[in-house]
Amino acid sequence: MQDVQPTTSTTWSLTDLLGRSLGTIEGAGEAFKIHAKGFALETMDGISTGPFASLDDALAEIEKHTRGACRMDR
């Protein structure tokens, strides 16, 4: 499971349940891109990084690729 937190109006941070950074999703309008880093580089190897039409589409790609869930605090 990944936690998703907004950090700016166009960037969301991804962390695992232990609070380790997995990267970010950046975008606005219809151009959202996934930027994996750290522990997620191996886990997300081969993932489509976008652009995606929405934040939800980017999160759905992460969930599909990792077979996990993204939890967003709104």
Residue, then its C-alpha position, 0 to 999 in steps of 0.5 A: m500500500q502506498d500513501v499519497q500526499p499533496t506536497t504542492s498544487t501539482t505534486w503528490s508524494l508517494t510513501d510506503l507504510l514505513g514512511r519511505s519515499l517511493g517518488t512523486i506524481e507531478g502534473a496538472g490538466e491532462a499530463f500527470k507523470i509518475h517519478a519513482k525513486g528509492f525503494a520503488l525503482e525496482t518495484m515500479d520497473g517497467i511501469s508506464t510513467g505517463p502522461f496520464a489524463s488524471l491523478d486517478d489514472a496515474l494511481a490506477e497504473i501504480e495499483k495495477h503494476t504493484r498489485g497494491a492499493c494507493r491511499m490518499d488523504r484528501 
